[in-house]
Amino acid sequence: MINQKKILIVDDEVDLCYLMESYFKKDNHEVFIAYTLKNGKNIMEKVIPDILFLDNNLPDGIGWANADFFFDINPSLRLYLMSGYHPQIPQNIPNKDFTILPKPISFQDLGKLLL
């Protein structure tokens, strides 16, 4: 059995967020969604999630360039950087727990990520 986690998804693709939320909630994880970087930061400060799925290209900024903000709030955060492109790995998150997830995301693999 998987321990319940608090998961934050920051992505402007509404359908993807809904699908991911549904997938994680079936295992009783607590899921929070933000469609902008600003809202993601606000939720991060209030909720302090265990896991963050962070898109790179957001309407109000580059998600990956703000990874250090999220790690400052929760240094033990598990970060999944998502992108449909192959951007350069940000230099502001060395020695941190992060994985790059290329889009489209395989839901078959999502469950393995939380083990």
C-alpha positions as a LaTeX table, in Angstrom:
\begin{tabular}{lrrr}
\hline
Residue & $x$ (\AA) & $y$ (\AA) & $z$ (\AA) \\
\hline
Met1 & 0.00 & 0.00 & 0.00 \\
Ile2 & 1.24 & 3.46 & $-0.90$ \\
Asn3 & 1.42 & 6.09 & 1.84 \\
Gln4 & $-0.88$ & 9.02 & 1.24 \\
Lys5 & 0.98 & 11.99 & $-0.22$ \\
Lys6 & 0.18 & 15.64 & $-0.79$ \\
Ile7 & 0.68 & 16.30 & $-4.49$ \\
Leu8 & 0.76 & 19.66 & $-6.26$ \\
Ile9 & 0.36 & 19.80 & $-10.03$ \\
Val10 & 1.32 & 23.09 & $-11.70$ \\
Asp11 & 0.40 & 22.95 & $-15.37$ \\
Asp12 & $-1.78$ & 25.06 & $-17.66$ \\
Glu13 & $-3.14$ & 22.00 & $-19.48$ \\
Val14 & $-6.49$ & 21.61 & $-17.74$ \\
Asp15 & $-7.23$ & 18.15 & $-19.15$ \\
Leu16 & $-3.85$ & 16.78 & $-18.08$ \\
Cys17 & $-4.33$ & 18.18 & $-14.56$ \\
Tyr18 & $-7.77$ & 16.62 & $-14.32$ \\
Leu19 & $-6.51$ & 13.23 & $-15.47$ \\
Met20 & $-3.56$ & 13.29 & $-13.10$ \\
Glu21 & $-5.78$ & 14.40 & $-10.22$ \\
Ser22 & $-8.23$ & 11.57 & $-10.89$ \\
Tyr23 & $-5.40$ & 9.06 & $-11.12$ \\
Phe24 & $-3.79$ & 10.06 & $-7.82$ \\
Lys25 & $-7.05$ & 10.50 & $-5.90$ \\
Lys26 & $-8.02$ & 6.89 & $-6.57$ \\
Asp27 & $-5.10$ & 5.98 & $-4.26$ \\
Asn28 & $-6.31$ & 8.51 & $-1.66$ \\
His29 & $-3.59$ & 11.07 & $-2.29$ \\
Glu30 & $-4.43$ & 14.69 & $-1.58$ \\
Val31 & $-4.11$ & 16.60 & $-4.86$ \\
Phe32 & $-3.86$ & 20.35 & $-5.45$ \\
Ile33 & $-3.85$ & 22.00 & $-8.87$ \\
Ala34 & $-2.57$ & 25.34 & $-10.13$ \\
Tyr35 & $-2.74$ & 26.51 & $-13.73$ \\
Thr36 & $-0.24$ & 29.35 & $-13.24$ \\
Leu37 & 3.12 & 29.72 & $-11.57$ \\
Lys38 & 1.79 & 32.38 & $-9.21$ \\
Asn39 & $-1.05$ & 30.16 & $-7.98$ \\
Gly40 & 1.36 & 27.22 & $-7.70$ \\
Lys41 & 3.64 & 29.24 & $-5.44$ \\
Asn42 & 0.70 & 30.30 & $-3.27$ \\
Ile43 & $-0.49$ & 26.73 & $-2.88$ \\
Met44 & 3.06 & 25.53 & $-2.18$ \\
Glu45 & 3.39 & 27.95 & 0.74 \\
Lys46 & 0.03 & 26.95 & 2.23 \\
Val47 & 0.07 & 23.19 & 1.68 \\
Ile48 & 3.77 & 22.23 & 1.58 \\
Pro49 & 3.27 & 19.16 & $-0.63$ \\
Asp50 & 5.46 & 16.08 & $-0.69$ \\
Ile51 & 5.49 & 15.89 & $-4.49$ \\
Leu52 & 5.37 & 18.55 & $-7.19$ \\
Phe53 & 4.66 & 18.06 & $-10.88$ \\
Leu54 & 5.90 & 21.29 & $-12.49$ \\
Asp55 & 5.42 & 22.22 & $-16.11$ \\
Asn56 & 8.10 & 24.30 & $-17.77$ \\
Asn57 & 6.06 & 26.64 & $-19.99$ \\
Leu58 & 3.39 & 28.36 & $-17.93$ \\
Pro59 & 1.33 & 31.44 & $-18.85$ \\
Asp60 & 3.12 & 33.62 & $-16.30$ \\
Gly61 & 6.65 & 32.27 & $-16.38$ \\
Ile62 & 9.07 & 29.41 & $-16.77$ \\
Gly63 & 8.28 & 26.78 & $-14.16$ \\
Trp64 & 11.67 & 25.10 & $-14.11$ \\
Ala65 & 13.44 & 28.41 & $-13.50$ \\
Asn66 & 11.49 & 28.66 & $-10.24$ \\
Ala67 & 12.38 & 25.22 & $-8.91$ \\
Asp68 & 14.60 & 26.70 & $-6.21$ \\
Phe69 & 11.58 & 28.57 & $-4.75$ \\
Phe70 & 9.73 & 25.29 & $-4.29$ \\
Phe71 & 12.77 & 23.59 & $-2.72$ \\
Asp72 & 13.19 & 26.54 & $-0.34$ \\
Ile73 & 9.67 & 25.85 & 0.97 \\
Asn74 & 10.19 & 22.08 & 1.20 \\
Pro75 & 13.82 & 20.93 & 0.89 \\
Ser76 & 12.74 & 17.26 & 0.82 \\
Leu77 & 10.31 & 17.86 & $-2.05$ \\
Arg78 & 10.21 & 15.27 & $-4.81$ \\
Leu79 & 10.03 & 17.27 & $-8.03$ \\
Tyr80 & 8.90 & 16.06 & $-11.44$ \\
Leu81 & 9.74 & 18.52 & $-14.19$ \\
Met82 & 7.32 & 18.13 & $-17.10$ \\
Ser83 & 7.71 & 19.41 & $-20.64$ \\
Gly84 & 6.64 & 18.57 & $-24.14$ \\
Tyr85 & 9.99 & 19.92 & $-25.30$ \\
His86 & 13.47 & 19.05 & $-24.19$ \\
Pro87 & 14.66 & 22.19 & $-22.44$ \\
Gln88 & 17.98 & 22.43 & $-20.72$ \\
Ile89 & 18.04 & 21.12 & $-17.16$ \\
Pro90 & 17.95 & 24.08 & $-14.79$ \\
Gln91 & 21.19 & 24.83 & $-12.99$ \\
Asn92 & 19.42 & 26.13 & $-9.86$ \\
Ile93 & 18.52 & 22.66 & $-8.52$ \\
Pro94 & 21.75 & 20.66 & $-8.18$ \\
Asn95 & 21.76 & 17.76 & $-5.72$ \\
Lys96 & 17.99 & 17.78 & $-5.35$ \\
Asp97 & 15.44 & 15.03 & $-5.93$ \\
Phe98 & 14.01 & 15.69 & $-9.37$ \\
Thr99 & 13.08 & 13.72 & $-12.45$ \\
Ile100 & 12.26 & 14.96 & $-15.93$ \\
Leu101 & 8.99 & 13.65 & $-17.36$ \\
Pro102 & 8.59 & 14.17 & $-21.08$ \\
Lys103 & 5.08 & 14.86 & $-22.32$ \\
Pro104 & 2.92 & 13.13 & $-23.22$ \\
Ile105 & 3.01 & 11.45 & $-19.83$ \\
Ser106 & 2.43 & 7.74 & $-19.56$ \\
Phe107 & $-0.16$ & 7.11 & $-16.89$ \\
Gln108 & 1.09 & 3.55 & $-16.68$ \\
Asp109 & 4.30 & 4.96 & $-15.21$ \\
Leu110 & 2.70 & 7.49 & $-12.83$ \\
Gly111 & 1.99 & 4.92 & $-10.13$ \\
Lys112 & 5.63 & 3.85 & $-10.09$ \\
Leu113 & 6.70 & 7.41 & $-9.38$ \\
Leu114 & 5.17 & 7.43 & $-5.91$ \\
Leu115 & 6.73 & 4.20 & $-4.65$ \\
\hline
\end{tabular}
